[in-house]
């Protein structure tokens, strides 16, 4: 990698004193020129002391939540290449060089580290199944394949980071990063990375059901914003079907007797039909707004230069997947 290429690693941390020291040491061993930023997120243990003793830059984000940390860090840190990795020592830092080389060789704007378990049990019960379900759902909706959308190990270009709005507050940030890449259709690639269980004395902050519902809610919200024609089209179709179910007996009775004895039911069916039509119109209008918004986002993205290429003679590891 070029000597004049600035690479910044951002490590969100909340009570990671048992792991952060090892994460820093492993990152330095993997990429010596790395500038490391540890963002303490309201820790109550010795995370800050351990990180400070390791000689890295320590900053504080007092608003609780990983999304808040990422939003702050992406705004504060200026670099050519950005690395985002959790501070729990579950991701293999030795895989970072091939992720950076993959980014530069494309060039790509987003490299997703797809977790490969080093032993059975690295995933908490239910997390792997939930992750696969979200992967399938997002792939189906956005028509762009993803194999580990909840991974916390990623490498970005500067133009990706500076065009990313970062609206999420907590663990939904990974979903937002994935959907942003799909929506903007930036060049991206997946690279397999090692994944292991947390070290002894370290506990996961992810709450399976609570955070799972938050992620699902975010996905539905992103579908509403990023695929409005589909979202409101489905809502309109469901309303139209409901109107048909409610109104059909009234229509049949009218043709048989020439009367509408259930007048309130007829009014209800007409009202639901109007709502269905309005839903379709809202979808059409918002689809036009979305196109204009994406054009603006794309122009902002293109204002920044693409990542620099890997110098001639630098070989990519055999495990790096091709585009």
Residue, then its C-alpha position, 0 to 999 in steps of 0.5 A: x500500500x502507498x505510503x501517502x495513503x491515509x488509513x483510519x480505523x474506527x473502533x466503537x467501544x462500550x465496556x470493552x476493557x477485556x478486549x480493546x487492548x488486543x484489538x489495537x495490538x492486532x490491528x497495528x500488527x496487521x497494518x502498521x501505518x493505521x491511524x486508530x481512533x477508539x470512540x468510547x460510548x459511555x463506558x463504565x469500566x476501564x476501556x478508556x484507560x486501556x485504549x489510552x495506554x495503548x497510545x491511540x486517539x481516544x474520543x468520547x460520544x456520550x449519546x448511547x448507541x453504535x449508530x451515534x458513534x459511527x455518525x460522529x466518527x464519520x464526520x470527525x475523521x478525515x482519511x482516504x480509507x476507513x476501517x470500521x471494526x468492533x472493539x470486542x475482539x471477535x473479528x480477525x484483524x489479520x484479514x484487514x490487509x486483504x480487505x484494504x487491497x480489495x477496496x483499492x484494487x477495484x476500486x471499490x467503495x465498500x468492502x463487507x467482511x463476511x464472517x466465517x466462524x472459527x469454531x461452532x458457537x461463535x454466533x450467539x443462539x438465534x443471531x445466525x438465523x436472524x442474520x440469514x433471514x435479514x440477508x434474504x429479505x434485503x436481497x429480495x427487496x433491493x435486488x442486490x445480494x448480501x451475505x452478512x448485512x449485520x457484519x461490524x467489519x467493513x472498509x470504506x472509501x472516503x467518498x462513501x463515508x462522506x456521502x453516508x447520512x448515518x441516521x441510525x442510533x444503535x445497532x441498526x447502523x449496519x443495516x443502514x450502511x448496507x442499504x445505502x450501498x445498495x441504494x446508491x449502487x456503489x461498487x462493492x465486494x464481499x471478503x470472507x473474514x475470521x470470526x470467533x467468540x468474545x474473550x472471557x470477561x467480555x459480554x455482548x451488548x446486542x439484545x437478540x429480540x429488542x435489537x432484532x425488532x429495531x433492525x426489522x423496523x428500520x428495514x421496513x422504514x428504508x423500504x418505504x423511503x427507498x422503494x416507495x412505489x413498491x411499498x405503497x403499491x402493496x399497501x394500495x393492493x391490500x386496501x383494494x382487496x379489502x374493499x372488494x371483499x367488503x363491497x362484493x356482497x353489496x354489489x351482488x345484492x344490488x343487482x338482485x334486488x335493485x336496492x342497497x340496504x347496507x348503505x354504511x357498508x357500501x360507503x365503507x367500501x368506497x372509502x377504502x377504495x379511495x384510500x387504495x387509489x391515494x396510496x398508489x398516487x403517493x407511491x408514484x409521487x414519492x418515486x419521483x422525489x426519490x429519483x431526484x434525491x438519488x441524483x443529488x446523492x450521486x452528484x455529491x458522491x461523485x464530487x470526491x475521488x475514487x480510492x487510489x489503486x494498489x501499486x503495481x506488483x502488489x498481489x492480492x491474496x488468493x482468498x479475495x473474491x473477484x467482482 
